[in-house]
Structures are given as structure tokens and as C-alpha cells.
Amino acid sequence: MSSTHIVWFRNDLRVADQAALAAAVSGAEADGGAVLPVFVLDDADADGWAPGGASRWWLHHSLKALAADLEKLGAPLVLRRGKALDVIPELAAEAKAAVVHAGASAEPAARRIDRALAEALPKQGSALKRHRTTMLFNPNEVRTQSGGPYGVYTPFSRACFALGVAPPVPAPARIQGAAPPASDRLEDWALLPGGPGSREPDWAGGLRDTWQPGAAGAERRLAAFLKDGLLHYDARRNLPGIASTSALSPHIRFGEISGAAVWHAAVAAAGNAGKGLETFLKELLWREFSIHLLWHNPALPDAPLRPEFARMPWREDGAALRAWQRGLTGVPIVDAGMRQLWQTGWMHNRVRMIVASFLVKHLLIPWQEGERWFWDTLVDADLAANSASWQWVAGSGADAAPYFRIFNPVLQGAKFDADGAYVRRFVPELAKLDAAHIHAPWEAPEAALRAAGVALGATYPRPIVDLAEGRRRALAAYEAIRSEAA
Ligand SMILES: Cc1cc2nc3c(=O)[nH]c(=O)nc-3n(C[C@H](O)[C@H](O)[C@H](O)COP(=O)(O)OP(=O)(O)OC[C@H]3O[C@@H](n4cnc5c(N)ncnc54)[C@H](O)[C@@H]3O)c2cc1C
């Protein structure tokens, strides 16, 4: 009997290597039925982690691109806003759908919704089928020898390499689309700041200048990286002043390109030889490791994995937090990173580690504050990667950087931005300062500051914390929770 096969798109906004779409298409071909693609904007059931501002901007454009791709293939995308728990059964009933195909997620809210739908849908003659669309492996597939989850990255990555990544499958040539039920208009969702229905000013100019959301933009980034970046990736990936990494993260986060497609394209471009290739594949596995951690630790976004960190004597310091958020801490590499984030919705990984360490260690502000700010401002904000990375930097997570390893932002700047090009780009008020002083202007001789037009405390702030003092305070706080735990 012919029936309707719903594809429920989530963080997998693409038509190629999309297992849920492929299953719906082959189901419809087998029973002479049709495919109904849907996307549900569900802000209510997200455990407080509904998409932030930068993600909403990206989502708008990504959905537009996906809708155009699906339309070309023959199946228009239906948009609905509301609780997925209500909307999906309603749509399944309206379309008389036999199956709802969806990508599986490690996010706790999505897992809870899926469990409820798996019970509810059969009562109305439909079924939920989940597919692996956002991960390289199913979370339970990567297991230690004793059958448990991994808590340490290196053996996890070895296990992944041993399993091997399945090759991507191409997009369907054509989709037999179902007669679409009523759809919301994307414009009415007011995802764009300054757009119709938005109460915010338009702050997205820098995002528009930097990114092309959608599968075509992802392909373009990938091609550029494979041509110019992959070979030198191992040597250059820590240098924020040049385009040293792929900048694929928002595309991967929204699933505009699959991890498997990136993996196999990199292997094909580099052969199996280069160190650049190996290091790059390992970064893709850091993403997978974050997903693995979230799957096995659903409280990861909110609570420290190491319980003693719940007793950390964090400071409440609104003024320092605001200075950090705005890139006005007086520490140039930190300010450059925070301004890159604000302007472009993205920050280089090395600098993410530096600014995060500065917040949780030198300022002793809870990692959750930084995690929230990143959530709102990153175009690649991802529940698994963001929370795992913040816990890693804070020292409270699995396989985390030890708390006592405190980045010195001046030395980090001098090492990874030796000529100061990165600071000059994002902190223009320091642009004329020579490389010897650009990472610690408070140590520069008065004449050098004057020649560069810098007046500390007037054109650029003095550091909001004494770095040596901040370090001592952090170590003392850590010692206190450690000795209590012992
Ligand atoms: C405090 C902090 C917060 C972070 N928050 C996020 C986040 O919300 N979303 C996010 O995607 N990444 C996050 N990262 C990880 C990392 O910084 C970004 O993935 C990376 O900078 C993206 O740039 P790229 O695409 O050029 O990466 P590349 O170096 O080109 O790496 C390729 C891909 O591998 C993945 N990847 C690389 N490094 C990591 C990593 N350490 N952890 C997880 N995945 C990784 C990404 O999908 C990335 O696109 C965070 C890191 C830190 C220190």
C-alpha cells in the first residue's frame, strides 16, 4: 500500500549522505508512496538550550538553502513551529504517514522527545525510525574492551580508526514529493536580527561578510581547505593570524555536510600519507568524542563531570564578565578572540582555549558563563562540542586539561601570533604597536606606546586582572577543592 514517508530534518540540513532522507526515498519507491520533508522549530522543549542568536541567523539561511535543494529534487520542505512532541504526531496524522524518519541525536532533550514519540506514534498507526545522520558512529558502537564508554580521547580515537568510517552516499536523483500540508513562512520565524518581526538591531553584518550557510557554502569551504590548507594543517593549525583551519565547523554543526563526506574527501585529497591528514581526521574525532561524552553523560552541559568542581569557590564579577564578553579585558590576545567571535560568529580553536582559560582561571568565573556566551554568539554552537570543550578547559571534564595548567595569554600570544597580525586585525587600536610589545602593552615603554598612539586606560584598557595574581588565586582555589576531596 502506498504511504507517506516523513523525513524530519534536525541538525542534518542536507540532501547528500542523509540516511533519514535516503530511507524515506527508498521506502516511498518500494511502496509507490511519497516523501514529506519537515523541519520543526522547537524552542520550548530544549532544556534551556534553544538555539542562540548566531545559530538562529545561520539556521534561517541554512533552511532556505535546504528548501531550495529539496524543491529542485521534487519535495518542498514543510516548516512548523511548536513542540515537536505535538507537531510531529499532528503532521503524521495529517499526511497519513506510515513512518517518520529522523536523525538520531546525542542531545538529552532530543533523546527524551524521541523516546516519547517512539511510544506515541504507533498508537496512531505510524512509527519513528532513527538514523545516523550527525555522527560518524552510533554512540554505543564505540566501546572499550570491557564494553563500557570511553572517558579518554586517545584510546577512543584509536577505536574509531579501527572501526573505519563508512563512505558517504550521494543525494537522491529525484524525490517523489507528497502533497505538502500547510507550512509556516520562514520569514515569520524572525530568526534574523533586524529582519521582519525581530526586536533586535541588525548585528549580523560581519556574519554575512564571512559565511555562506548551506551545502553549497560547505562544499566551497571544503574545496578551498583541501586545496590550500590540508597539507600544512599539522604545522599551521595553531596560528590564528592566517586561515590555517577548515572553518567548516558551522557547516558540520548544522549538518550541511556530513562528517563522513569531509573525512573521505580529506583522505582522497591527501592520500593516506600526510601528517596534515592524520591530524585533521583526529580533530573530526574530537567532535565525535564530544558526542560520545554527551551521550553517556547527559548532564554535561550543566554540571561538572568531576563532582569536586561543584565546590569551586567561583567569583561573581559582572563587570569582569562583561569586559571579557566585549573584548575589553586589556589582554590583547583575549580581546582579539572575543572580538573575532562578536564580529564573525567564530573564533580560532587556539584562541578559544586561551579566552576560556582566562575566564575560568585568571578571572575565576564559572565555565558555565563562558559556555552560555559562546552558545549565543558562535555560529557553530554545538551542545556536545561546546560543553565538552568548556569542561575540558576548566579541568572539570573527562580527559580534561589539568586545572593547574594555566595558559599565560602573553606567552600564548607571542608563540602563536608572533608578528601580532591577529591582534592587529581585531584590536585595531593596537595596530601600530610593534610585535615585541603587542601582547603585553602594559609592559611597553612609554615612548613605544606614544609612537603607536596607544594611551593605556584611555584608548585601550589596562588589564582587568594582574596575570600573576589571577594565576595564584586560581591555583589556591583548586588546591582548596582538591584537599577537601582528598
Ligand atoms: C571553549 C571551547 C568551546 C568550543 N565550542 C565549540 C562549539 O560550540 N562547536 C564546535 O563545533 N566546536 C567547538 N569547539 C571546538 C573547536 O574550537 C572548533 O570545532 C574549531 O575551532 C572549528 O574550527 P574549524 O572548523 O576550522 O576546525 P578544524 O581544525 O578545521 O577541524 C575540523 C572539524 O573538526 C571538529 N573539531 C575540531 N576541533 C574540535 C574540538 N576540539 N572539539 C570538537 N570538535 C572539533 C569541528 O567540527 C571542525 O570543523 C570549542 C572549543 C573550545 C576550546
The ligand as an ORCA input file, in Angstrom:
! r2SCAN-3c Opt
* xyz 0 1
  C      35.883     26.619     24.897
  C      35.650     25.956     23.554
  C      34.362     25.887     23.024
  C      34.125     25.252     21.801
  N      32.842     25.212     21.293
  C      32.611     24.578     20.118
  C      31.297     24.525     19.581
  O      30.324     25.015     20.171
  N      31.129     23.916     18.377
  C      32.165     23.334     17.700
  O      31.951     22.786     16.612
  N      33.404     23.347     18.207
  C      33.668     23.956     19.384
  N      34.948     23.992     19.878
  C      35.991     23.184     19.216
  C      36.843     23.911     18.156
  O      37.335     25.110     18.664
  C      36.092     24.166     16.852
  O      35.451     22.997     16.406
  C      37.059     24.644     15.761
  O      37.731     25.798     16.163
  C      36.302     24.892     14.487
  O      37.152     25.415     13.517
  P      37.455     24.618     12.179
  O      36.171     24.194     11.547
  O      38.347     25.454     11.376
  O      38.197     23.350     12.743
  P      39.254     22.358     12.041
  O      40.519     22.492     12.796
  O      39.295     22.558     10.581
  O      38.655     20.924     12.406
  C      37.715     20.247     11.562
  C      36.432     19.955     12.331
  O      36.692     19.095     13.441
  C      35.822     19.424     14.527
  N      36.652     19.856     15.661
  C      37.881     20.397     15.621
  N      38.369     20.587     16.866
  C      37.409     20.170     17.713
  C      37.314     20.106     19.139
  N      38.322     20.479     19.936
  N      36.170     19.620     19.690
  C      35.155     19.204     18.912
  N      35.205     19.237     17.552
  C      36.307     19.703     16.957
  C      34.930     20.561     14.037
  O      33.730     20.004     13.531
  C      35.764     21.175     12.931
  O      35.010     21.858     11.971
  C      35.216     24.640     21.107
  C      36.493     24.721     21.649
  C      36.720     25.370     22.850
  C      38.113     25.423     23.407
*
